[in-house]
C-alpha cells in the first residue's frame, strides 16, 4: 500500500494518507483507449436520406426498340418532365446510388468488466508519475502524485 502526503493551502505537509487499492491496478492503455472510443461513439448522430428520395415519380423504362437509352422515363404527354429520365442514379432528379443509411449501427459497446477495469486503470494512471508526465503535464514542482490537498481548498 502506498502512502501519500496531504498538503495544506500553503504547500506544507499536514498529514499522511493511505491510497485506496484502486491505485494498485495494472496500467492498461489499450483498454482505456477502447473505453474512450466506445464513449465517443455515443455522441454520433445517425444520418441518412429519405428512403423514397428520388423515387416519387411515374418513371418506367420504355424497354428496347425505340432508339433511346433504357433509363426510366417520366410518363405523360403534356407534363413538362414527360419523357425525361428520372428514378435512376445517373439521371437528374434521380435517387442517390449508395446513400448513407440511418439504420447503421454507430454505437460501440464495451463489456461491463472491461469498462470497470478501464476506469480502475485510468484512476491508477493518475497516481503514476511517468504516465502523468507522458500526458504532457508539467509536474516538476508537484511534491507527490497523486496530489492530495486539504478540504479548505474547496471553500475558497
N, C-alpha and C positions, 0 to 999 in steps of 0.2 A: 504494500500500500504506500502511496505517495503522500507526502505531507507538503503543504504549500503555505506560505505566509499570507496573513490578512493585513492589508495596509490601510492606514487612515488617509485623510484628505491631504495631509502634508507629505505623504510618502514614507512615513515611519512605520516600522513593523509593529503591529498591535497584538496579533495573536497567531496561533498556528491552526491549520485546518487539515483534516484528512480528506483526501479527494474520494468521491464515490467510485465504486467498482467499474462504472461505465468508462472511466478514463483508461482502464487497462485493456480495453477491447483492441483487437488487432486492426491495424490500418488497412482498409481495402478500398483504394481509389477506384477500382473497376466497378465495385458495387455501388459506391457513392455516385459515380457517373451515370450508371443505369437508372438509379432512382431519380436523379435530377432530370434526365431526359424524359422519363415517364411523367414527371410532374409538369415539365414544359409542354408536353403534348396536350395537356388538359386545357391549355389556353387556345388551342387551334379551333377554328370555326369551320364547319363544313361549307363548301361552296359548290355550286353546280348550276346547270341550266335547267330550264323547264323541260321536262321530258317531251313535250309536244312542240317545242320551239322549231319553227321551220317546217312543221308537218301539217299545219292548219290550211290545207289547200286541196283543191279538187284534182291536182295534177296526177296524170297517169301517162304511161308511155304509149305512143301510137303503135309501137311494135316495128317490124321491119317492112320494107317495101314502099316507103314514102319519100326516100331520099333525104331523110332527116336523121339526126343523131337520136339514139334510143333513150334519151333522158326523159323523165316525166315532164309533161307539158300541161299547163292550165287549160281546163275545159272551157268552152263557151265560144260565142261568135262576136258579140258586141262588147264584151268585157275588155277593159283596157289591157289587162295582162293575159288575155286569151292567147294561147299558142306559145307563150314564153315558157322557158324552162323553169322549174321550181322543184322543191322537195329534195332533190339530190344534193349531196355535199358540195359538188363542183359548180353549183348554179347560184345566181344572185337571189337572195332570199331563201336559200335552201338551209337545211339543217347543218350543224357542225359535225365533222367526221367522227371525232372521238372526244366528246365534251367531258369536262370533269363531272364526276359522279358524286352527288351529295350524300349517297349512302355509303361512301367509302369509310372504312374504319380508321379513324385518326388517333384514337387513344392507345397509348402503350400501357400495358398493365404490368405490375410487378408483384411478386408473391409477398404475402404478409411477413413471413420470416425474413425474407430478403430485405424488405423495407425497414424492418426494425433493426436488422444488422447494419444497414446503410446509415441509419440515424445514429446508432451507437458508435459506429466507426467515424462518423463526421464529428461527433462530440469529442471522441478520443483524439481526433486530429487537432482540435483546438488546444489540447494540452501538450502537444508535441512541438517543441521549438523549431525543429527543422521544417516540418510541414507548414507551420505558420509563416516562416521566413520564405519558403518556396512560393507561397501565395502572393508575395510581393509586399508584405507588411514590414515596416521598419521597427524592429523590436530590440535594437541595441541598448536603449536606455530602460527597457522594461525589466524590473527586478526578477520577476518569475512568470512563467507561463504554465497554467492559466493565471491571469492577474485577478486576485480576489480583493475587493475593496469593501470597506465598512458600509453599513446601510445609510449613513448620513448623506452619502453622495446622491441618493435617490430623492432627498427632500430639498436639494438646493436648486 
